[in-house]
Amino acid sequence: MRSTLSYLRWPLIVTGLGIALAGFLGWEFSQSSGGALSFLLIAVVLAVLEISLSFDNAIVNANKLQEMTPQWQRRFLTWGILIAVFGMRIVFPLLIVVIAARIGPLQAIELAAAHPAQYAELIRDAHLPIAAFGGSFLMLVALSFFFDQSKEVHWIGRLERALRACGSVRGMEVGFVLVFILIFVWLLPVRDERMFMFSAMWGIVTFLAVDALGHVLDKWGSAQAAACNGTARAGLGAFLYLEVLDASFSFDGVIGAFALTQNLFLIAIGLGIGAMYVRSMTVMLVEKGTLAEFRYLEHGAFWSILTLSIIMFGQTMWHLPEVVTGLLGAGFIATAFISSVLWNRRNC
């Protein structure tokens, strides 16, 4: 069994390199030690922000990874980190500007480097459709867990049993999200209604498409496994699901990062450091069997996801600091952890 410190080897290496690069960028932009120190501190804060917002993501990833073959686990932890860091922390913000400003990718990079304030404004203007998409997708992720008819362990007893009972009605989770969307369409200003509805619907469609594709690919993988004397080959469906889930979790962190700095490169460094710790926590949870040891930890993660989805919807109308999101998520997980420890003491 690996020690806890061994899981932190690569995150610590990336942290050292990232902080050094952040300090170098600060010196290049300001030509002063004060500017270098400022960039260094912002990178650390961004990394902490990413970890606090994504710890529940690590728990959900670990749960899904347990169902995947070792080959696909390795692919998620290697290819996945490249997609998470470069795709969501660099390419995604650039794509937002490319679409919103109707300019080319090279122009977007130039805008980020030469006019960071204008670049940040374009990102903030795109917040409503991003929040609507991410909110509907993550709400379906959480409700699919609570409505699951095979779910036998309940943390918040009466409430979770009631939600499980609702799951006996086919498509209930989708109907629940649609009602939530209609409430916000009614509350939003008329000018935002169409964009919100369109983006939220795409969140639902994406969840259903990824879920359906996952079932098809995993059935194909199972059939291939049977043809190969039982060798498991399934995993592509779960891989795609986890990548879309990672993207939805990243929305909040990327948008919130622009409240601290408009420098795209510094944001990529800070959030990239945080993403490395989240990946390492995922590996540790899988290899140490932590989810099995603490029976309510997964429940806390999904309650955190449900809360995050509601907050993302709320952010289309009001400004809600990212620190609130992080504290609420951490609160659910910490409470679930304590509940698990108490249950273990009573029953073991």
JOUR-V321628 format. One record per pair of residues at least 4 apart in sequence whose C-alpha atoms are under 6 Angstrom apart, sorted by the first residue. I is the first residue (numbers start at 1). J is the second residue. Records with the same first field share a line. If there is no record, write none. Layout:
I = J + J
This chain:
7 = 280
8 = 12
11 = 15 + 276 + 277
14 = 18
15 = 19 + 273
18 = 269
19 = 40
22 = 39 + 40
23 = 36 + 39 + 40
26 = 30 + 35 + 36 + 39
27 = 31 + 32 + 35 + 36
30 = 35
43 = 270
46 = 270 + 271
47 = 270 + 271 + 273 + 274
50 = 54 + 271 + 274
51 = 55 + 274
52 = 326
53 = 326
56 = 301
57 = 61
58 = 278 + 282
61 = 65
62 = 282 + 286
68 = 235
72 = 235
75 = 79
76 = 80
77 = 81
80 = 84
81 = 85
82 = 86
83 = 87
84 = 88
85 = 89 + 272
86 = 90
87 = 91 + 92
88 = 92
89 = 268
90 = 268
96 = 100
97 = 101
98 = 102 + 103 + 104
110 = 114
111 = 115
112 = 116 + 119
116 = 262 + 263
117 = 262
120 = 262
127 = 131
128 = 316
129 = 196 + 199
131 = 135 + 312
132 = 196 + 199 + 200 + 313
133 = 199 + 200 + 203
134 = 138 + 248
135 = 139 + 309 + 312 + 313
136 = 200 + 203
137 = 203 + 204 + 207
138 = 309
139 = 306 + 309
140 = 144
142 = 302 + 306
143 = 147 + 173
144 = 148
146 = 163 + 164
147 = 163 + 164 + 167
154 = 160
155 = 296
156 = 160
184 = 188
185 = 193
196 = 200
202 = 206
205 = 209
206 = 210
207 = 211
208 = 212
209 = 213
210 = 214 + 241
214 = 218 + 237 + 238
217 = 237
218 = 234 + 237
221 = 233 + 234
222 = 234
225 = 230 + 231 + 232 + 233
226 = 230
242 = 246
252 = 256
253 = 257
258 = 262
267 = 271
268 = 272
284 = 288
285 = 289 + 290
294 = 340
295 = 340
296 = 336 + 340
297 = 336 + 337
300 = 332 + 333 + 336
301 = 333
304 = 329 + 332
315 = 319
327 = 331
330 = 334
344 = 348
